[in-house]
């Protein structure tokens, strides 16, 4: 079984010592529970960028010219930083003021961050680490009205895709593996491995070691991982994630190692996905594909891949791939109700992009796979892999017309936050989904639901 989403933030220890005005729950531990960890990490990047100034990388220089060559984009990228409030958690950082001052400063810090792979950070008092640089830099600006407008813009997203793809190329190079060591700042150090295993082990409450769960070779440098991306897409060993009831086509297997976000029945073909309740809008989710008409009134199951989880996808059923493609979309768009666009709060929702997952099903860059299940009680179903934040690639590894077995790999996320959905047509009697509120991930390839004939 092969084992690749973005690095994220994982917190160590208890967070009861964190002051209430700094404590935040981030679904899937994507950003730290304590804003001091987020801002402390960011301050370190800012200081290092200022200390070691260097010419902008070609793609960052292109990003700068892109911003400045159009008055609308120039206005957006100037205003989004000006609109971040100078109060509350937005100013309670180690320097006492907003850390990223403007888009010039943003580019300078990105230029520094993109020169190396993310390191594991054991923050003071064990409060967290940050490994999604663009999300950390844009966490507040993307929640402002101007940030909302900018990150919905198709041309902006094309430019961001180019930036992220260059970042992704570096993370596939051998030099990016330098952070995969066993010291304090290494992903294979004591805290790094402990946190990754706490996520992987939670469903079973076992005490396995990293090398017991993941395909690696501890006798080799970097445990045999050739690059940061190779580590990020690490594989589980087959025996630790067995396929649920492989011979029973009524049992649906979990497509991703993930935490439940939502289950919705009778989803409309078109709905207002941008409002607070985030109802699913099936045609928008499925990129207006002609096959989407069959999913009016669909059952939708959505779950979130936590930062330290396994990031490959596996087929929930045995069947034939009818269609499989990647739909380009947004990378850092948040719904207005998460930020300053909400007239009722005038505050940025510190839960950030992870709480807007329903909204992202219709807008974010995503992989869409239609599968005609062998089981006629299921028939045509759909899987959507949803890129969030730092995603540079949603990679599909199956082809149209290919017959796949339940539990077989269908694709993966490369570097970036992510969520996924399963869609079942109306009339399919699917039940038994795990419900939102479950503390731990549902293991990939384990039973996630059952279809009644």
ABEGO torsion letter per residue (X at the ends): XBXXXBBBBBBBEBAAABBAAABBBBBGGABBABAAAAAAAAAAAAAAAAABBBBBBAAAAAAAAAAAABAAAAAAAAAAAAABBBBEAAABBAAGBBABABAAAAAAAAAAAAABBBBBBBBBGGAEBBABAAAAAAAAAAABAAAAAAAABAAAAAAAAAAAAAAAAAAABAAAAAABBABAABAABAAAAAAAAAAAAAAAGBABBAAAABBBBAABBGGGBABAAAAAABBBBAAABBBBGAABAABBBBABBBBBABBBBGBBABBBAABAAGBBBAAAAAGGBAAAAAABGBBBBBBBBBAABBABBBBABBEBBABBBBBBBBAABBBAAABAABAAAGBBBAAEAAAAAAAAAAABBBBBBBBBBABAAAEBBBBBBBBBEABABBBBABBBGBBBBBGBBAEBBBGEBBBBBBBBBBGBBBBGBBBBGBABBBBBGBBABBBBX
